[in-house]
Protein backbone atom coordinates (compact mmCIF):
# COMPACT_ATOMS: atom_id res chain seq x y z
CA UNK A 1 0.00 0.00 0.00
CA UNK A 2 1.49 3.33 -0.97
CA UNK A 3 1.43 6.49 1.18
CA UNK A 4 -1.47 8.08 -0.72
CA UNK A 5 -3.75 5.06 -0.23
CA UNK A 6 -2.87 4.90 3.46
CA UNK A 7 -3.63 8.62 3.87
CA UNK A 8 -7.04 8.26 2.14
CA UNK A 9 -7.96 5.26 4.32
CA UNK A 10 -7.05 7.18 7.52
CA UNK A 11 -8.96 10.22 6.32
CA UNK A 12 -12.03 8.03 5.63
CA UNK A 13 -11.77 6.41 9.07
CA UNK A 14 -11.45 9.86 10.64
CA UNK A 15 -14.61 11.03 8.84
CA UNK A 16 -16.56 7.99 10.10
CA UNK A 17 -15.37 8.66 13.66
CA UNK A 18 -16.41 12.33 13.41
CA UNK A 19 -19.84 11.34 12.07
CA UNK A 20 -20.34 8.84 14.90
CA UNK A 21 -19.36 11.47 17.48
CA UNK A 22 -21.75 13.98 15.92
CA UNK A 23 -24.65 11.49 15.96
CA UNK A 24 -23.90 10.59 19.57
CA UNK A 25 -23.81 14.26 20.53
CA UNK A 26 -27.12 14.92 18.82
CA UNK A 27 -28.70 11.96 20.64
CA UNK A 28 -27.51 13.33 23.99
CA UNK A 29 -28.74 16.81 23.11
CA UNK A 30 -32.15 15.36 22.27
CA UNK A 31 -32.29 13.68 25.66
CA UNK A 32 -31.32 16.92 27.37
CA UNK A 33 -34.17 18.73 25.62
CA UNK A 34 -36.81 16.08 26.24
CA UNK A 35 -40.38 16.63 27.33
CA UNK A 36 -41.38 15.57 30.84
CA UNK A 37 -44.09 12.98 31.48
CA UNK A 38 -45.76 11.60 34.61
CA UNK A 39 -44.05 8.64 36.25
CA UNK A 40 -46.32 8.25 39.28
CA UNK A 41 -49.69 9.66 40.31
CA UNK A 42 -51.30 9.67 43.75
CA UNK A 43 -54.13 8.73 43.66
CA UNK A 44 -53.33 6.56 40.69
CA UNK A 45 -55.12 6.59 37.36
CA UNK A 46 -58.34 4.57 37.61
CA UNK A 47 -58.01 4.13 41.39
CA UNK A 48 -60.97 4.15 43.78
CA UNK A 49 -59.93 5.74 47.06
CA UNK A 50 -61.23 7.48 50.16
CA UNK A 51 -61.21 11.26 49.77
CA UNK A 52 -57.52 12.15 49.29
CA UNK A 53 -55.98 15.14 51.06
CA UNK A 54 -54.02 16.00 47.92
CA UNK A 55 -53.10 14.93 44.40
CA UNK A 56 -49.40 14.40 43.67
CA UNK A 57 -47.81 13.77 40.29
CA UNK A 58 -44.14 12.88 39.93
CA UNK A 59 -42.59 13.53 36.52
CA UNK A 60 -39.48 12.07 34.89
CA UNK A 61 -37.66 15.40 35.03
CA UNK A 62 -37.68 18.78 36.77
CA UNK A 63 -40.58 21.17 36.20
CA UNK A 64 -40.68 24.92 35.72
CA UNK A 65 -42.81 25.92 38.71
CA UNK A 66 -44.10 29.16 37.18
CA UNK A 67 -45.57 27.40 34.14
CA UNK A 68 -46.64 23.96 35.41
CA UNK A 69 -50.08 23.31 36.89
CA UNK A 70 -52.38 20.68 38.33
CA UNK A 71 -56.15 21.01 38.72
CA UNK A 72 -58.87 18.57 39.75
CA UNK A 73 -62.43 18.66 38.43
CA UNK A 74 -65.56 16.75 39.41
CA UNK A 75 -67.87 14.83 37.04
CA UNK A 76 -69.63 18.06 36.03
CA UNK A 77 -66.32 19.73 35.12
CA UNK A 78 -66.24 22.05 38.14
CA UNK A 79 -62.78 22.65 39.59
CA UNK A 80 -62.66 21.28 43.15
CA UNK A 81 -59.21 22.38 44.28
CA UNK A 82 -59.34 25.85 45.82
CA UNK A 83 -55.59 26.21 46.25
CA UNK A 84 -52.99 26.47 43.53
CA UNK A 85 -50.71 23.52 42.81
CA UNK A 86 -47.06 23.87 43.72
CA UNK A 87 -43.84 22.26 42.54
CA UNK A 88 -41.83 20.91 45.48
CA UNK A 89 -38.68 23.02 45.88
CA UNK A 90 -36.70 20.01 47.19
CA UNK A 91 -38.03 17.60 44.56
CA UNK A 92 -38.59 19.68 41.39
CA UNK A 93 -40.13 16.75 39.49
CA UNK A 94 -43.06 16.66 41.96
CA UNK A 95 -46.16 18.85 41.73
CA UNK A 96 -49.00 18.61 44.24
CA UNK A 97 -52.31 20.30 44.95
CA UNK A 98 -54.21 20.14 48.27
CA UNK A 99 -57.86 19.11 48.11
CA UNK A 100 -60.87 19.81 50.29
CA UNK A 101 -62.88 16.77 51.44
CA UNK A 102 -64.38 15.23 48.29
CA UNK A 103 -67.78 13.58 47.99
CA UNK A 104 -68.07 10.14 46.41
CA UNK A 105 -67.79 10.41 42.66
CA UNK A 106 -65.59 10.63 39.58
CA UNK A 107 -62.73 13.17 39.43
CA UNK A 108 -60.31 14.16 36.70
CA UNK A 109 -56.78 15.45 37.22
CA UNK A 110 -55.58 17.88 34.54
CA UNK A 111 -51.83 18.53 34.40
CA UNK A 112 -49.58 20.86 32.47
CA UNK A 113 -45.84 20.25 32.75
CA UNK A 114 -43.21 22.61 31.44
CA UNK A 115 -39.66 21.27 31.45
CA UNK A 116 -36.64 23.39 32.29
CA UNK A 117 -35.95 23.75 28.54
CA UNK A 118 -39.44 25.22 27.98
CA UNK A 119 -41.06 22.20 26.33
CA UNK A 120 -44.71 21.82 27.40
CA UNK A 121 -46.72 18.61 27.80
CA UNK A 122 -50.22 18.15 29.17
CA UNK A 123 -52.72 15.44 29.92
CA UNK A 124 -55.29 14.15 32.33
CA UNK A 125 -56.34 11.04 34.19
CA UNK A 126 -59.28 10.07 36.37
CA UNK A 127 -59.84 8.52 39.78
CA UNK A 128 -62.92 7.78 41.88
CA UNK A 129 -63.76 8.61 45.47
CA UNK A 130 -65.81 6.01 47.33
DSSP file (Angstrom, degrees, kcal/mol; ACC not computed):
  #  RESIDUE AA STRUCTURE BP1 BP2  ACC     N-H-->O    O-->H-N    N-H-->O    O-->H-N    TCO  KAPPA ALPHA  PHI   PSI    X-CA   Y-CA   Z-CA
    1    1 A X              0   0    0      0, 0.0     2,-0.1     0, 0.0     0, 0.0   0.000 360.0 360.0 360.0 129.6    0.0    0.0    0.0
    2    2 A X     >  -     0   0    0      1,-0.1     4,-1.9     4,-0.0     5,-0.2  -0.313 360.0-100.9 -84.3 172.9    1.5    3.3   -1.0
    3    3 A X  H  > S+     0   0    0      1,-0.2     4,-2.1     2,-0.2     5,-0.1   0.822 119.3  54.6 -63.8 -34.8    1.4    6.5    1.2
    4    4 A X  H  > S+     0   0    0      2,-0.2     4,-2.2     1,-0.2    -1,-0.2   0.917 109.0  47.1 -68.2 -43.0   -1.5    8.1   -0.7
    5    5 A X  H  > S+     0   0    0      2,-0.2     4,-2.3     1,-0.2    -2,-0.2   0.907 112.4  50.2 -63.5 -42.0   -3.7    5.1   -0.2
    6    6 A X  H  X S+     0   0    0     -4,-1.9     4,-2.3     1,-0.2    -1,-0.2   0.909 110.2  50.3 -63.1 -42.4   -2.9    4.9    3.5
    7    7 A X  H  X S+     0   0    0     -4,-2.1     4,-2.4     2,-0.2    -2,-0.2   0.903 110.8  48.9 -63.4 -42.6   -3.6    8.6    3.9
    8    8 A X  H  X S+     0   0    0     -4,-2.2     4,-2.4     2,-0.2    -1,-0.2   0.902 110.6  50.7 -64.4 -41.5   -7.0    8.3    2.1
    9    9 A X  H  X S+     0   0    0     -4,-2.3     4,-2.3     2,-0.2    -2,-0.2   0.923 112.4  46.3 -63.7 -44.0   -8.0    5.3    4.3
   10   10 A X  H  X S+     0   0    0     -4,-2.3     4,-2.6     1,-0.2    -2,-0.2   0.902 111.9  51.3 -64.1 -41.1   -7.1    7.2    7.5
   11   11 A X  H  X S+     0   0    0     -4,-2.4     4,-1.9     2,-0.2    -1,-0.2   0.895 110.8  48.7 -64.3 -39.3   -9.0   10.2    6.3
   12   12 A X  H  X S+     0   0    0     -4,-2.4     4,-2.0     2,-0.2    -2,-0.2   0.901 111.9  48.6 -65.5 -42.0  -12.0    8.0    5.6
   13   13 A X  H  X S+     0   0    0     -4,-2.3     4,-2.3     1,-0.2    -2,-0.2   0.894 110.1  52.4 -63.7 -40.4  -11.8    6.4    9.1
   14   14 A X  H  X S+     0   0    0     -4,-2.6     4,-2.3     1,-0.2    -2,-0.2   0.890 108.0  51.0 -63.2 -40.3  -11.5    9.9   10.6
   15   15 A X  H  X S+     0   0    0     -4,-1.9     4,-2.4     2,-0.2    -1,-0.2   0.896 109.6  50.0 -65.0 -40.3  -14.6   11.0    8.8
   16   16 A X  H  X S+     0   0    0     -4,-2.0     4,-2.4     2,-0.2    -2,-0.2   0.913 110.8  49.7 -64.1 -42.5  -16.6    8.0   10.1
   17   17 A X  H  X S+     0   0    0     -4,-2.3     4,-2.3     2,-0.2    -2,-0.2   0.905 111.1  49.1 -63.2 -41.7  -15.4    8.7   13.7
   18   18 A X  H  X S+     0   0    0     -4,-2.3     4,-2.4     2,-0.2    -2,-0.2   0.910 111.1  49.8 -64.2 -41.8  -16.4   12.3   13.4
   19   19 A X  H  X S+     0   0    0     -4,-2.4     4,-2.5     2,-0.2    -2,-0.2   0.909 110.7  49.5 -63.4 -42.4  -19.8   11.3   12.1
   20   20 A X  H  X S+     0   0    0     -4,-2.4     4,-2.4     2,-0.2    -1,-0.2   0.905 111.5  49.0 -63.4 -41.5  -20.3    8.8   14.9
   21   21 A X  H  X S+     0   0    0     -4,-2.3     4,-2.4     2,-0.2    -2,-0.2   0.902 111.0  50.3 -64.9 -40.7  -19.4   11.5   17.5
   22   22 A X  H  X S+     0   0    0     -4,-2.4     4,-2.4     2,-0.2    -2,-0.2   0.928 111.3  47.7 -63.4 -45.5  -21.8   14.0   15.9
   23   23 A X  H  X S+     0   0    0     -4,-2.5     4,-2.1     1,-0.2    -2,-0.2   0.906 112.4  49.8 -62.4 -42.0  -24.7   11.5   16.0
   24   24 A X  H  X S+     0   0    0     -4,-2.4     4,-2.1     1,-0.2    -1,-0.2   0.904 110.8  49.9 -62.9 -41.4  -23.9   10.6   19.6
   25   25 A X  H  X S+     0   0    0     -4,-2.4     4,-2.4     1,-0.2    -2,-0.2   0.893 109.9  50.2 -64.5 -40.4  -23.8   14.3   20.5
   26   26 A X  H  X S+     0   0    0     -4,-2.4     4,-2.3     2,-0.2    -1,-0.2   0.881 108.8  52.6 -65.7 -37.3  -27.1   14.9   18.8
   27   27 A X  H  X S+     0   0    0     -4,-2.1     4,-1.8     2,-0.2    -2,-0.2   0.916 111.3  46.4 -64.3 -42.5  -28.7   12.0   20.6
   28   28 A X  H  X S+     0   0    0     -4,-2.1     4,-2.1     2,-0.2    -2,-0.2   0.894 110.9  52.4 -66.4 -39.4  -27.5   13.3   24.0
   29   29 A X  H  X S+     0   0    0     -4,-2.4     4,-1.4     1,-0.2    -2,-0.2   0.896 107.4  52.9 -63.7 -38.7  -28.7   16.8   23.1
   30   30 A X  H  < S+     0   0    0     -4,-2.3    -1,-0.2     1,-0.2    -2,-0.2   0.895 109.1  49.0 -62.3 -39.9  -32.1   15.4   22.3
   31   31 A X  H >< S+     0   0    0     -4,-1.8     3,-1.1     1,-0.2    -1,-0.2   0.867 108.6  53.5 -67.0 -35.6  -32.3   13.7   25.7
   32   32 A X  H 3< S+     0   0    0     -4,-2.1    -1,-0.2     1,-0.3    -2,-0.2   0.793 112.3  44.9 -69.9 -26.6  -31.3   16.9   27.4
   33   33 A X  T 3< S+     0   0    0     -4,-1.4    -1,-0.3    -5,-0.2    -2,-0.2  -0.180  88.5 136.7-109.0  39.5  -34.2   18.7   25.6
   34   34 A X    <   -     0   0    0     -3,-1.1    83,-0.3     1,-0.1    85,-0.2  -0.454  56.5-110.2 -85.6 157.7  -36.8   16.1   26.2
   35   35 A X        -     0   0    0     -2,-0.1     2,-0.4    80,-0.1    -1,-0.1  -0.465  33.0-119.7 -76.9 156.9  -40.4   16.6   27.3
   36   36 A X        -     0   0    0     83,-0.2     2,-0.3    77,-0.2    77,-0.1  -0.824  30.3-175.5-103.1 144.0  -41.4   15.6   30.8
   37   37 A X        -     0   0    0     -2,-0.4    23,-1.7    84,-0.0    24,-0.1  -0.953  34.2 -87.7-135.3 152.9  -44.1   13.0   31.5
   38   38 A X  E     +A   59   0A   0     -2,-0.3    21,-0.3    21,-0.2     3,-0.1  -0.318  34.5 176.3 -61.8 139.1  -45.8   11.6   34.6
   39   39 A X  E    S+     0   0A   0     19,-3.9     2,-0.3     1,-0.4    20,-0.2   0.642  71.1  11.9-109.5 -30.4  -44.1    8.6   36.3
   40   40 A X  E     -A   58   0A   0     18,-1.7    18,-3.0     2,-0.0    -1,-0.4  -0.987  61.4-164.5-152.4 138.5  -46.3    8.2   39.3
   41   41 A X  E     -A   57   0A   0     -2,-0.3     2,-0.4    16,-0.2    16,-0.2  -0.970  17.8-131.9-125.0 141.5  -49.7    9.7   40.3
   42   42 A X  E    S+A   56   0A   0     14,-2.8    14,-2.8    -2,-0.4     2,-0.2  -0.963 104.1  29.5-132.9 116.5  -51.3    9.7   43.7
   43   43 A X  S    S-     0   0    0     -2,-0.4    -1,-0.2    12,-0.2     3,-0.1   0.619 112.9-125.7 -64.8 157.3  -54.1    8.7   43.7
   44   44 A X    >   -     0   0    0     -2,-0.2     3,-1.9     1,-0.1     2,-0.1  -0.255  30.5 -80.5 -74.0 160.5  -53.3    6.6   40.7
   45   45 A X  T 3  S+     0   0    0      1,-0.3    82,-0.2    82,-0.1    -1,-0.1  -0.410 117.6   7.7 -60.2 128.5  -55.1    6.6   37.4
   46   46 A X  T 3  S+     0   0    0     80,-3.7    -1,-0.3     1,-0.2    81,-0.2   0.425  96.8 143.4  80.3  -0.8  -58.3    4.6   37.6
   47   47 A X    <   -     0   0    0     -3,-1.9    81,-3.2    79,-0.3     2,-0.5  -0.334  44.5-145.6 -72.3 152.5  -58.0    4.1   41.4
   48   48 A X  E     +d  128   0B   0     79,-0.2     2,-0.3    58,-0.0    81,-0.2  -0.987  37.0 157.9-116.3 119.1  -61.0    4.1   43.8
   49   49 A X  E     -d  129   0B   0     79,-2.8    81,-2.4    -2,-0.5     3,-0.1  -0.843  46.7 -93.1-136.2 165.3  -59.9    5.7   47.1
   50   50 A X  S    S-     0   0    0     -2,-0.3     2,-0.1    79,-0.2    -1,-0.0  -0.411  78.0 -62.2 -69.2 162.3  -61.2    7.5   50.2
   51   51 A X        -     0   0    0     51,-0.2    -1,-0.2    -2,-0.1     2,-0.1  -0.273  64.2-137.3 -52.1 116.1  -61.2   11.3   49.8
   52   52 A X        -     0   0    0      1,-0.1    50,-0.1    -3,-0.1     3,-0.1  -0.473   7.5-139.6 -79.4 149.9  -57.5   12.1   49.3
   53   53 A X  S    S-     0   0    0      1,-0.2    46,-3.0    -2,-0.1     2,-0.3   0.726  83.2  -5.3 -76.3 -22.4  -56.0   15.1   51.1
   54   54 A X  E     - B   0  98A   0     44,-0.3     2,-0.4     2,-0.0    44,-0.2  -0.977  63.0-120.8-159.8 166.3  -54.0   16.0   47.9
   55   55 A X  E     - B   0  97A   0     42,-2.2    42,-2.2    -2,-0.3     2,-0.4  -0.981  29.7-171.6-114.7 133.1  -53.1   14.9   44.4
   56   56 A X  E     -AB  42  96A   0    -14,-2.8   -14,-2.8    -2,-0.4     2,-0.4  -0.983   7.2-172.7-126.0 135.8  -49.4   14.4   43.7
   57   57 A X  E     -AB  41  95A   0     38,-2.7    38,-2.3    -2,-0.4     2,-0.5  -0.993   7.9-159.0-129.3 126.4  -47.8   13.8   40.3
   58   58 A X  E     -AB  40  94A   0    -18,-3.0   -19,-3.9    -2,-0.4   -18,-1.7  -0.912  13.4-159.0-105.5 127.1  -44.1   12.9   39.9
   59   59 A X  E     -A   38   0A   0     34,-3.2   -21,-0.2    -2,-0.5    34,-0.1  -0.500  29.0-112.0-100.5 169.8  -42.6   13.5   36.5
   60   60 A X  S    S+     0   0    0    -23,-1.7     2,-0.3    -2,-0.2   -22,-0.1   0.310  97.6  19.2 -86.4   9.6  -39.5   12.1   34.9
   61   61 A X  S    S-     0   0    0     32,-0.2    -2,-0.2   -24,-0.1   -25,-0.0  -0.974  98.5 -66.5-165.5 168.3  -37.7   15.4   35.0
   62   62 A X        -     0   0    0     -2,-0.3    54,-0.7     1,-0.1     2,-0.3  -0.274  47.1-139.6 -66.3 148.7  -37.7   18.8   36.8
   63   63 A X  B     -H  115   0C   0     29,-2.8     2,-0.8    52,-0.2    52,-0.2  -0.744  15.4-119.0-106.6 152.7  -40.6   21.2   36.2
   64   64 A X    >>  -     0   0    0     50,-3.1     3,-1.3    -2,-0.3     4,-1.2  -0.848  27.0-154.8 -86.8 109.9  -40.7   24.9   35.7
   65   65 A X  T 34 S+     0   0    0     -2,-0.8     3,-0.3     1,-0.3    -1,-0.2   0.842  87.0  57.3 -58.8 -38.3  -42.8   25.9   38.7
   66   66 A X  T 34 S+     0   0    0      1,-0.2    -1,-0.3    -3,-0.1    -2,-0.0   0.732 117.8  31.8 -67.7 -21.4  -44.1   29.2   37.2
   67   67 A X  T <4 S+     0   0    0     -3,-1.3     2,-0.3    47,-0.2    -1,-0.2   0.456  99.6  88.5-118.4  -2.9  -45.6   27.4   34.1
   68   68 A X     <  +     0   0    0     -4,-1.2     2,-0.3    -3,-0.3    45,-0.2  -0.735  52.7 177.7 -99.3 147.5  -46.6   24.0   35.4
   69   69 A X  E     -E  112   0B   0     43,-2.3    43,-2.5    -2,-0.3     2,-0.3  -0.961  21.8-162.5-148.4 163.9  -50.1   23.3   36.9
   70   70 A X  E     +E  111   0B   0     -2,-0.3    15,-0.4    41,-0.2     2,-0.3  -0.952  16.4 172.8-148.6 122.8  -52.4   20.7   38.3
   71   71 A X  E     -E  110   0B   0     39,-2.5    39,-3.1    -2,-0.3     2,-0.4  -0.944  18.2-147.9-131.5 156.3  -56.2   21.0   38.7
   72   72 A X  E     -E  109   0B   0     -2,-0.3     8,-3.1    37,-0.2     9,-0.9  -0.988  14.9-172.1-126.1 130.9  -58.9   18.6   39.7
   73   73 A X  E     -EF 108  79B   0     35,-2.6    35,-2.6    -2,-0.4     6,-0.2  -0.886  17.3-128.5-121.3 154.0  -62.4   18.7   38.4
   74   74 A X    >   -     0   0    0      4,-2.4     3,-2.0    -2,-0.3    33,-0.2  -0.226  46.5 -81.0 -87.5-175.3  -65.6   16.8   39.4
   75   75 A X  T 3  S+     0   0    0     31,-0.5    32,-0.1     1,-0.3    -1,-0.1   0.754 131.1  53.4 -61.4 -25.4  -67.9   14.8   37.0
   76   76 A X  T 3  S-     0   0    0      2,-0.1    -1,-0.3     1,-0.0     3,-0.1   0.498 120.7-107.1 -87.8  -2.8  -69.6   18.1   36.0
   77   77 A X  S <  S+     0   0    0     -3,-2.0     2,-0.3     1,-0.3    -2,-0.1   0.472  71.5 143.5  92.9   2.2  -66.3   19.7   35.1
   78   78 A X        -     0   0    0      1,-0.1    -4,-2.4    -5,-0.0    -1,-0.3  -0.607  55.9-116.6 -79.5 132.4  -66.2   22.0   38.1
   79   79 A X  B     -F   73   0B   0     -2,-0.3    -6,-0.3    -6,-0.2    -1,-0.1  -0.511  29.7-174.8 -68.0 129.9  -62.8   22.6   39.6
   80   80 A X        +     0   0    0     -8,-3.1    20,-0.4    -2,-0.3     2,-0.4   0.678  55.8  88.8-103.0 -21.9  -62.7   21.3   43.1
   81   81 A X        -     0   0    0     -9,-0.9    18,-0.1     1,-0.2     4,-0.1  -0.648  50.4-174.2 -78.6 132.3  -59.2   22.4   44.3
   82   82 A X        +     0   0    0     -2,-0.4     2,-0.3    16,-0.2    -1,-0.2   0.607  65.2  66.3 -99.2 -16.0  -59.3   25.8   45.8
   83   83 A X  S    S-     0   0    0     15,-0.5     2,-0.2     1,-0.0    -2,-0.0  -0.739  89.2-106.4-105.0 156.5  -55.6   26.2   46.2
   84   84 A X        -     0   0    0     -2,-0.3    14,-0.3     1,-0.1   -13,-0.1  -0.524  35.8-110.4 -79.0 145.0  -53.0   26.5   43.5
   85   85 A X        -     0   0    0    -15,-0.4     2,-0.4    -2,-0.2    12,-0.2  -0.368  34.3-155.9 -68.9 154.0  -50.7   23.5   42.8
   86   86 A X  E     -C   96   0A   0     10,-2.6    10,-2.3    -2,-0.1     2,-0.4  -0.995  15.7-128.2-137.2 142.6  -47.1   23.9   43.7
   87   87 A X  E     -C   95   0A   0     -2,-0.4     2,-0.3     8,-0.2     8,-0.2  -0.741  38.9-111.3 -83.7 134.1  -43.8   22.3   42.5
   88   88 A X        -     0   0    0      6,-2.6     3,-0.3     3,-0.5     6,-0.3  -0.515  18.8-148.4 -69.4 124.0  -41.8   20.9   45.5
   89   89 A X  S    S+     0   0    0     -2,-0.3     3,-0.3     1,-0.2    -1,-0.2   0.754  98.5  44.4 -68.2 -22.7  -38.7   23.0   45.9
   90   90 A X  S    S+     0   0    0      1,-0.3     2,-0.2     4,-0.0    -1,-0.2   0.647 125.2  32.5 -93.2 -17.8  -36.7   20.0   47.2
   91   91 A X  S >  S-     0   0    0     -3,-0.3     3,-2.4     3,-0.2    -3,-0.5  -0.705  71.5-175.2-136.5  81.7  -38.0   17.6   44.6
   92   92 A X  T 3  S+     0   0    0     -3,-0.3   -29,-2.8     1,-0.3    -3,-0.1   0.482  79.4  64.2 -66.9  -1.6  -38.6   19.7   41.4
   93   93 A X  T 3  S+     0   0    0    -31,-0.3   -34,-3.2   -34,-0.1     2,-0.5   0.421  90.7  84.1 -93.8   0.3  -40.1   16.8   39.5
   94   94 A X  E <   +B   58   0A   0     -3,-2.4    -6,-2.6    -6,-0.3     2,-0.4  -0.893  52.4 179.3-110.0 129.2  -43.1   16.7   42.0
   95   95 A X  E     +BC  57  87A   0    -38,-2.3   -38,-2.7    -2,-0.5     2,-0.3  -0.985   9.3 177.7-124.3 140.0  -46.2   18.8   41.7
   96   96 A X  E     -BC  56  86A   0    -10,-2.3   -10,-2.6    -2,-0.4     2,-0.4  -0.975  16.6-162.1-141.7 152.9  -49.0   18.6   44.2
   97   97 A X  E     -B   55   0A   0    -42,-2.2   -42,-2.2    -2,-0.3   -12,-0.1  -0.992  22.6-128.2-135.9 128.8  -52.3   20.3   44.9
   98   98 A X  E     -B   54   0A   0     -2,-0.4   -15,-0.5   -14,-0.3     2,-0.4  -0.435  26.0-152.7 -72.1 150.2  -54.2   20.1   48.3
   99   99 A X        -     0   0    0    -46,-3.0   -18,-0.1   -18,-0.1     3,-0.1  -0.930  11.2-128.6-124.1 147.4  -57.9   19.1   48.1
  100  100 A X        -     0   0    0    -20,-0.4     2,-0.1    -2,-0.4   -48,-0.0  -0.369  60.7 -65.2 -75.3 170.8  -60.9   19.8   50.3
  101  101 A X        -     0   0    0     -2,-0.1     2,-0.4     1,-0.1    -1,-0.2  -0.408  62.0-144.4 -57.4 131.4  -62.9   16.8   51.4
  102  102 A X        -     0   0    0    -50,-0.1   -51,-0.2    -2,-0.1     3,-0.1  -0.823   2.9-129.4-105.8 139.6  -64.4   15.2   48.3
  103  103 A X        -     0   0    0     -2,-0.4    26,-0.2     1,-0.2    -1,-0.0  -0.368  47.3 -76.7 -74.1 161.8  -67.8   13.6   48.0
  104  104 A X  S    S+     0   0    0     26,-0.2     2,-0.3    -2,-0.1    26,-0.2  -0.340  88.6  84.1 -57.1 139.7  -68.1   10.1   46.4
  105  105 A X  E    S- G   0 129B   0     24,-2.1    24,-3.0    -3,-0.1     2,-0.4  -0.966  78.1 -50.2 155.7-170.3  -67.8   10.4   42.7
  106  106 A X  E     - G   0 128B   0     -2,-0.3   -31,-0.5    22,-0.2     2,-0.3  -0.840  47.3-175.0-103.7 131.4  -65.6   10.6   39.6
  107  107 A X  E     - G   0 127B   0     20,-2.9    20,-2.4    -2,-0.4     2,-0.4  -0.949  12.3-150.5-130.0 148.2  -62.7   13.2   39.4
  108  108 A X  E     -EG  73 126B   0    -35,-2.6   -35,-2.6    -2,-0.3     2,-0.5  -0.970   6.2-149.1-122.0 132.6  -60.3   14.2   36.7
  109  109 A X  E     -EG  72 125B   0     16,-3.5    16,-1.8    -2,-0.4     2,-0.5  -0.873  12.0-164.1 -98.2 126.6  -56.8   15.5   37.2
  110  110 A X  E     -EG  71 124B   0    -39,-3.1   -39,-2.5    -2,-0.5     2,-0.4  -0.955  11.5-173.5-111.8 125.6  -55.6   17.9   34.5
  111  111 A X  E     -EG  70 123B   0     12,-2.9    12,-2.1    -2,-0.5     2,-0.4  -0.936  18.4-170.6-124.9 146.1  -51.8   18.5   34.4
  112  112 A X  E     -EG  69 122B   0    -43,-2.5   -43,-2.3    -2,-0.4     2,-0.5  -0.998  13.7-170.4-127.7 125.6  -49.6   20.9   32.5
  113  113 A X  E     - G   0 121B   0      8,-2.9     8,-2.7    -2,-0.4     2,-0.5  -0.973   7.2-170.2-123.2 124.5  -45.8   20.2   32.7
  114  114 A X  E     - G   0 120B   0     -2,-0.5   -50,-3.1   -50,-0.3     6,-0.2  -0.963  18.2-142.1-113.9 121.9  -43.2   22.6   31.4
  115  115 A X  B >   -H   63   0C   0      4,-2.8     3,-2.3    -2,-0.5   -52,-0.2  -0.257  31.0 -99.8 -76.3 167.0  -39.7   21.3   31.5
  116  116 A X  T 3  S+     0   0    0    -54,-0.7    -1,-0.1     1,-0.3   -53,-0.1   0.710 124.5  57.2 -62.6 -19.9  -36.6   23.4   32.3
  117  117 A X  T 3  S-     0   0    0    -83,-0.3    -1,-0.3     2,-0.1   -82,-0.0   0.413 122.1-105.9 -90.2   2.1  -35.9   23.7   28.5
  118  118 A X  S <  S+     0   0    0     -3,-2.3     2,-0.2     1,-0.3    -2,-0.1   0.339  71.3 143.1  94.1  -6.8  -39.4   25.2   28.0
  119  119 A X        -     0   0    0    -85,-0.2    -4,-2.8    -5,-0.1     2,-0.4  -0.500  38.1-148.3 -70.4 136.3  -41.1   22.2   26.3
  120  120 A X  E     + G   0 114B   0     -6,-0.2     2,-0.3    -2,-0.2    -6,-0.2  -0.883  20.2 173.6-112.0 134.4  -44.7   21.8   27.4
  121  121 A X  E     - G   0 113B   0     -8,-2.7    -8,-2.9    -2,-0.4     2,-0.3  -0.926   6.7-178.1-128.9 159.6  -46.7   18.6   27.8
  122  122 A X  E     + G   0 112B   0     -2,-0.3     2,-0.3   -10,-0.2   -10,-0.2  -0.983  11.9 138.7-153.1 161.7  -50.2   18.1   29.2
  123  123 A X  E     - G   0 111B   0    -12,-2.1   -12,-2.9    -2,-0.3     2,-0.3  -0.976  27.8-130.4-179.5-174.2  -52.7   15.4   29.9
  124  124 A X  E     - G   0 110B   0     -2,-0.3     2,-0.3   -14,-0.2   -14,-0.2  -0.980  11.2-173.4-153.7 162.8  -55.3   14.2   32.3
  125  125 A X  E     - G   0 109B   0    -16,-1.8   -16,-3.5    -2,-0.3     2,-0.3  -0.965  18.6-128.8-153.7 162.7  -56.3   11.0   34.2
  126  126 A X  E     + G   0 108B   0     -2,-0.3   -80,-3.7   -18,-0.2   -79,-0.3  -0.823  19.3 176.3-120.0 154.7  -59.3   10.1   36.4
  127  127 A X  E     - G   0 107B   0    -20,-2.4   -20,-2.9    -2,-0.3     2,-0.4  -0.938  21.9-128.5-144.3 166.6  -59.8    8.5   39.8
  128  128 A X  E     -dG  48 106B   0    -81,-3.2   -79,-2.8    -2,-0.3     2,-0.5  -0.922   6.1-145.3-121.5 145.0  -62.9    7.8   41.9
  129  129 A X  E      dG  49 105B   0    -24,-3.0   -24,-2.1    -2,-0.4   -79,-0.2  -0.932 360.0 360.0-106.9 131.5  -63.8    8.6   45.5
  130  130 A X              0   0    0    -81,-2.4   -26,-0.2    -2,-0.5   -80,-0.2   0.439 360.0 360.0 -92.1 360.0  -65.8    6.0   47.3
